[in-house]
């Protein structure tokens, strides 16, 4: 009985990331600056996308930049746009990646960055 409960507990732990949690996509470089990386995950069947950013050339302090996020919208219909762009201001540090949330998002298709400043 104890073995069965242990096996069940391990299975729940291992499946927790795939069944109940949403998987992060792989890191990808911004289309116009490959040292700025991003990844995302779709939450609640397209209610929003969580995004995470990091700078491969992160210095000892902060990196700030603006990111234009092109994404697929979840609303459908004849007047609903298929794609939108959300602009976010991002600040990363040596110990923390930056996070952002894009509403009504079914998936990110491209990220472009501008005004990159490293301190």
MARBA-3410 file (N, C-alpha, C, O; in Angstrom, 1 decimal):
119
0.8,-1.2,0.0,0.0,0.0,0.0,0.9,1.3,0.0,0.6,2.2,-0.7 ~ 1.9,1.2,0.8,2.8,2.4,0.9,3.5,2.6,-0.5,3.7,3.8,-0.9 ~ 3.9,1.6,-1.2,4.5,1.7,-2.5,3.5,2.3,-3.5,3.9,3.2,-4.3 ~ 2.3,1.9,-3.4,1.3,2.4,-4.4,1.1,3.9,-4.1,1.0,4.7,-5.1 ~ 1.0,4.3,-2.9,0.8,5.7,-2.6,2.0,6.6,-3.0,1.9,7.7,-3.5
3.2,6.0,-2.8,4.4,6.7,-3.2,4.5,6.8,-4.8,4.8,7.9,-5.3 ~ 4.1,5.8,-5.5,4.1,5.8,-6.9,3.1,6.8,-7.4,3.3,7.6,-8.4 ~ 1.9,6.9,-6.8,0.9,7.8,-7.2,1.3,9.2,-6.9,1.1,10.1,-7.7 ~ 2.0,9.5,-5.8,2.5,10.8,-5.5,3.5,11.3,-6.5,3.5,12.4,-6.9 ~ 4.4,10.4,-6.9,5.5,10.7,-7.8,4.8,11.0,-9.2,5.2,12.0,-9.9
3.9,10.2,-9.6,3.2,10.5,-10.9,2.5,11.8,-10.9,2.5,12.5,-11.9 ~ 1.8,12.2,-9.8,1.1,13.5,-9.7,2.1,14.6,-9.8,1.9,15.6,-10.5 ~ 3.3,14.5,-9.2,4.3,15.5,-9.2,4.8,15.6,-10.6,5.0,16.8,-11.1 ~ 5.1,14.5,-11.3,5.7,14.6,-12.6,4.7,15.1,-13.7,5.1,15.8,-14.6 ~ 3.4,14.8,-13.5,2.4,15.2,-14.5,1.9,16.6,-14.2,1.3,17.2,-15.0
2.2,17.1,-13.0,1.7,18.4,-12.7,2.1,19.5,-13.6,1.3,20.4,-13.9 ~ 3.3,19.4,-14.2,3.8,20.5,-15.1,3.1,20.3,-16.5,3.1,21.3,-17.2 ~ 2.6,19.2,-16.9,2.1,19.0,-18.2,0.6,19.0,-18.2,-0.1,19.6,-19.1 ~ -0.1,18.4,-17.2,-1.5,18.4,-17.2,-2.2,19.7,-16.6,-3.1,20.2,-17.2 ~ -1.7,20.1,-15.5,-2.4,21.2,-14.8,-1.7,22.6,-15.1,-2.3,23.6,-15.1
-0.4,22.6,-15.3,0.4,23.8,-15.5,0.6,23.9,-17.0,0.5,23.0,-17.8 ~ 0.8,25.1,-17.5,1.1,25.4,-18.9,2.6,25.4,-19.1,3.4,25.8,-18.3 ~ 3.0,24.8,-20.2,4.4,24.7,-20.5,5.0,26.0,-21.2,4.3,26.6,-22.0 ~ 6.1,26.3,-20.7,6.8,27.5,-21.3,7.4,27.0,-22.7,7.9,25.9,-22.8 ~ 7.3,27.8,-23.7,7.9,27.6,-25.0,9.4,27.7,-24.8,9.9,28.3,-23.8
10.2,27.3,-25.8,11.7,27.4,-25.7,12.0,28.9,-25.9,11.3,29.7,-26.4 ~ 13.2,29.2,-25.3,13.7,30.6,-25.5,14.0,30.9,-27.0,14.5,30.0,-27.7 ~ 13.6,32.1,-27.4,13.9,32.5,-28.8,14.4,33.9,-28.7,14.1,34.7,-27.8 ~ 15.2,34.3,-29.7,15.8,35.6,-29.8,14.8,36.6,-30.5,14.0,36.1,-31.4 ~ 14.8,37.8,-30.0,13.9,38.8,-30.7,14.4,38.9,-32.2,15.5,38.7,-32.5
13.4,39.2,-33.1,13.7,39.1,-34.5,14.8,40.1,-35.0,15.4,39.8,-36.0 ~ 14.9,41.2,-34.2,15.9,42.1,-34.7,17.1,42.3,-33.7,18.0,43.2,-33.9 ~ 17.2,41.4,-32.7,18.3,41.5,-31.7,18.3,40.1,-31.0,17.6,39.9,-30.0 ~ 19.2,39.2,-31.4,19.2,37.9,-30.9,19.8,37.7,-29.5,19.8,36.6,-28.9 ~ 20.3,38.8,-29.0,20.8,38.8,-27.6,19.7,39.0,-26.6,19.9,38.7,-25.4
18.6,39.5,-27.0,17.4,39.7,-26.2,16.6,38.4,-26.4,16.0,38.3,-27.5 ~ 16.4,37.6,-25.4,15.6,36.4,-25.5,14.3,36.5,-24.8,14.1,37.3,-23.8 ~ 13.3,35.8,-25.3,12.0,35.7,-24.7,11.4,34.3,-24.8,11.9,33.5,-25.6 ~ 10.5,34.1,-23.9,9.7,32.8,-24.0,8.3,33.2,-23.5,8.1,34.2,-22.8 ~ 7.3,32.3,-23.8,6.0,32.6,-23.4,5.2,31.3,-23.1,5.7,30.2,-23.5
4.1,31.4,-22.4,3.2,30.3,-22.2,1.8,30.9,-22.3,1.5,32.0,-21.8 ~ 0.9,30.1,-22.8,-0.5,30.5,-23.0,-1.3,30.1,-21.7,-1.1,28.9,-21.3 ~ -2.0,31.0,-21.1,-2.7,30.7,-19.9,-4.2,30.6,-20.1,-4.7,31.4,-20.9 ~ -4.9,29.8,-19.4,-6.4,29.7,-19.4,-7.0,29.7,-20.8,-7.9,30.5,-21.1 ~ -6.5,28.8,-21.7,-7.0,28.6,-23.0,-7.1,29.9,-23.8,-8.0,30.2,-24.5
-6.0,30.7,-23.7,-5.9,31.9,-24.5,-6.4,33.2,-23.8,-6.5,34.2,-24.5 ~ -6.7,33.1,-22.5,-7.1,34.4,-21.8,-5.9,35.4,-21.8,-6.1,36.6,-21.9 ~ -4.7,34.8,-21.7,-3.5,35.7,-21.7,-2.2,34.9,-22.0,-2.3,33.6,-21.9 ~ -1.2,35.5,-22.3,0.1,34.9,-22.4,1.1,35.5,-21.4,1.2,36.7,-21.3 ~ 1.7,34.7,-20.6,2.8,35.1,-19.7,4.1,35.2,-20.6,4.3,34.2,-21.3
4.9,36.2,-20.4,6.1,36.3,-21.1,7.2,36.5,-20.2,7.1,37.1,-19.1 ~ 8.4,36.1,-20.6,9.6,36.3,-19.8,10.7,36.7,-20.7,10.8,36.1,-21.8 ~ 11.5,37.7,-20.3,12.6,38.2,-21.1,13.9,38.1,-20.4,13.9,38.3,-19.2 ~ 15.0,37.9,-21.1,16.3,38.0,-20.5,17.3,38.5,-21.6,17.1,38.4,-22.8 ~ 18.4,39.1,-21.1,19.5,39.7,-21.9,20.7,38.8,-21.8,21.3,38.6,-20.8
21.1,38.2,-23.0,22.3,37.4,-23.0,23.5,38.2,-22.7,24.5,37.6,-22.3 ~ 23.5,39.5,-23.0,24.7,40.3,-22.7,24.4,41.2,-21.4,24.9,42.3,-21.4 ~ 23.7,40.6,-20.5,23.4,41.3,-19.3,24.7,41.8,-18.6,25.6,41.0,-18.3 ~ 24.8,43.0,-18.2,25.9,43.6,-17.5,25.7,43.4,-16.0,24.9,42.5,-15.6 ~ 26.4,44.2,-15.2,26.3,44.1,-13.8,25.1,44.8,-13.2,24.8,44.6,-12.0
24.4,45.5,-14.0,23.2,46.3,-13.5,22.0,45.9,-14.3,21.5,44.7,-14.2 ~ 21.3,46.9,-14.9,20.1,46.7,-15.6,20.2,46.8,-17.1,21.1,47.5,-17.6 ~ 19.2,46.1,-17.8,19.0,46.3,-19.2,17.6,46.8,-19.4,16.7,46.1,-18.8 ~ 17.3,47.8,-20.1,16.0,48.3,-20.4,15.8,48.4,-21.9,16.7,48.7,-22.6 ~ 14.5,48.0,-22.3,14.2,48.1,-23.7,12.7,48.1,-23.9,12.0,47.7,-22.9
12.3,48.5,-25.0,10.9,48.4,-25.4,10.7,47.2,-26.3,11.6,46.9,-27.2 ~ 9.6,46.4,-26.2,9.4,45.2,-27.0,8.0,45.3,-27.6,7.0,45.6,-26.9 ~ 8.0,45.1,-28.9,6.7,45.0,-29.7,6.4,43.6,-29.8,7.2,42.9,-30.5 ~ 5.3,43.1,-29.2,5.0,41.7,-29.2,3.8,41.5,-30.2,2.7,41.9,-30.0 ~ 4.1,40.7,-31.3,3.0,40.4,-32.2,2.4,39.0,-31.7,3.2,38.1,-31.5
1.1,39.0,-31.6,0.5,37.8,-31.1,-0.8,37.5,-31.8,-1.5,38.4,-32.4 ~ -1.2,36.2,-31.7,-2.5,35.8,-32.3,-3.6,36.0,-31.2,-3.4,35.7,-30.0 ~ -4.7,36.7,-31.6,-5.8,36.9,-30.6,-6.7,35.7,-30.6,-6.8,35.0,-31.5 ~ -7.4,35.6,-29.5,-8.3,34.4,-29.3,-9.7,34.7,-29.8,-10.5,33.8,-30.0 ~ -10.1,36.0,-29.9,-11.5,36.3,-30.3,-11.6,36.0,-31.8,-10.7,36.2,-32.6
-12.7,35.4,-32.2,-13.0,35.1,-33.6,-14.2,35.8,-34.1,-15.0,36.3,-33.3 ~ -14.4,35.8,-35.4,-15.5,36.5,-36.0,-15.1,37.3,-37.2,-13.9,37.5,-37.4 ~ -16.1,37.8,-37.9,-15.7,38.5,-39.2,-15.0,39.8,-38.9,-14.2,40.3,-39.8 ~ -15.2,40.5,-37.8,-14.6,41.8,-37.5,-13.4,41.7,-36.5,-12.8,42.7,-36.2 ~ -13.1,40.5,-36.0,-12.1,40.3,-35.1,-10.7,40.2,-35.8,-10.6,39.5,-36.8
-9.7,41.0,-35.3,-8.4,40.8,-35.9,-7.8,39.5,-35.6,-8.0,39.0,-34.5 ~ -7.0,39.0,-36.5,-6.3,37.7,-36.3,-5.0,37.9,-35.5,-4.6,37.0,-34.8 ~ -4.4,39.1,-35.7,-3.1,39.4,-35.0,-3.2,40.8,-34.4,-3.9,41.7,-35.0 ~ -2.5,41.0,-33.4,-2.3,42.3,-32.7,-0.9,42.5,-32.3,-0.1,41.5,-32.2 ~ -0.6,43.7,-31.9,0.7,44.0,-31.4,0.5,44.7,-30.0,-0.2,45.7,-29.9
1.3,44.2,-29.0,1.2,44.8,-27.7,2.6,45.4,-27.4,3.6,44.7,-27.6 ~ 2.8,46.6,-27.0,4.0,47.2,-26.6,4.3,47.1,-25.1,3.4,47.5,-24.4 ~ 5.4,46.6,-24.7,5.8,46.5,-23.3,7.1,47.1,-23.1,8.0,47.0,-23.9 ~ 7.3,47.8,-21.9,8.6,48.3,-21.5,9.2,47.2,-20.6,8.5,46.8,-19.6 ~ 10.4,46.9,-20.8,11.0,45.7,-20.1,12.3,46.2,-19.4,13.1,47.0,-19.9
12.5,45.7,-18.2,13.7,45.9,-17.4,14.2,44.6,-16.8,13.5,43.9,-16.1 ~ 15.4,44.2,-17.2,16.0,42.9,-16.7,17.1,43.3,-15.8,17.7,44.4,-15.9 ~ 17.5,42.4,-14.9,18.7,42.6,-14.1,19.5,41.4,-14.1,19.2,40.3,-14.7 ~ 20.7,41.5,-13.5,21.6,40.3,-13.5,21.0,39.1,-12.8,21.4,38.0,-13.1 ~ 20.1,39.3,-11.8,19.5,38.2,-11.0,18.1,37.9,-11.4,17.6,36.9,-10.9
17.4,38.7,-12.2,16.0,38.5,-12.5,15.7,38.7,-14.0,16.1,39.7,-14.6 ~ 14.9,37.8,-14.5,14.3,38.0,-15.8,13.1,39.0,-15.7,12.5,39.1,-14.6 ~ 12.8,39.6,-16.8,11.6,40.5,-16.8,10.4,39.7,-17.1,10.5,38.7,-17.9 ~ 9.3,40.1,-16.6,8.0,39.4,-17.0,7.0,40.4,-17.5,7.1,41.6,-17.2 ~ 6.1,39.9,-18.3,5.0,40.8,-18.9,3.8,39.8,-19.2,4.0,38.6,-19.2
2.7,40.4,-19.3,1.5,39.6,-19.6,0.8,40.3,-20.8,0.5,41.5,-20.8 ~ 0.4,39.5,-21.8,-0.3,40.0,-22.9,-1.8,39.4,-22.9,-1.9,38.2,-22.9 ~ -2.8,40.3,-22.8,-4.2,39.8,-22.7,-4.7,39.2,-24.1,-4.2,39.6,-25.1 ~ -5.7,38.3,-24.0,-6.4,37.8,-25.2,-5.4,37.2,-26.2,-5.5,37.4,-27.4 ~ -4.5,36.4,-25.7,-3.4,35.9,-26.5,-3.4,34.4,-26.6,-3.6,33.7,-25.7
-3.4,34.0,-27.9,-3.4,32.5,-28.2,-2.0,32.0,-28.6,-1.8,30.8,-28.8 ~ -1.0,33.0,-28.7,0.4,32.6,-29.0,1.1,33.8,-29.6,0.6,34.6,-30.3 ~ 2.4,33.8,-29.2,3.3,34.9,-29.7,3.9,34.5,-31.0,4.4,33.4,-31.1 ~ 3.9,35.4,-32.0,4.5,35.1,-33.3,5.8,35.8,-33.5,6.7,35.2,-34.3 ~ 6.0,37.0,-33.0,7.3,37.7,-33.2,7.4,38.7,-32.1,6.5,39.3,-31.6
8.7,39.0,-31.7,9.0,40.1,-30.8,10.2,40.9,-31.4,11.2,40.4,-31.9 ~ 10.0,42.2,-31.4,11.0,43.1,-31.9,11.3,44.1,-30.7,10.4,44.5,-30.0 ~ 12.6,44.4,-30.6,13.0,45.3,-29.5,13.6,46.6,-30.0,14.1,46.6,-31.1 ~ 13.5,47.6,-29.2,14.1,48.9,-29.6,14.5,49.6,-28.3,14.1,49.3,-27.2 ~ 15.4,50.6,-28.5,15.9,51.4,-27.3,16.5,50.6,-26.3,16.3,50.8,-25.1
17.4,49.6,-26.7,18.1,48.8,-25.7,19.2,49.6,-25.0,20.0,50.2,-25.7 ~ 19.1,49.7,-23.7,20.2,50.4,-22.9,20.7,49.4,-21.8,19.9,48.9,-21.0 ~ 22.0,49.2,-21.8,22.6,48.4,-20.8,23.4,49.3,-19.9,24.1,50.2,-20.4 ~ 23.3,49.1,-18.6,24.0,50.0,-17.6,25.1,49.1,-16.9,25.8,49.7,-16.1
END
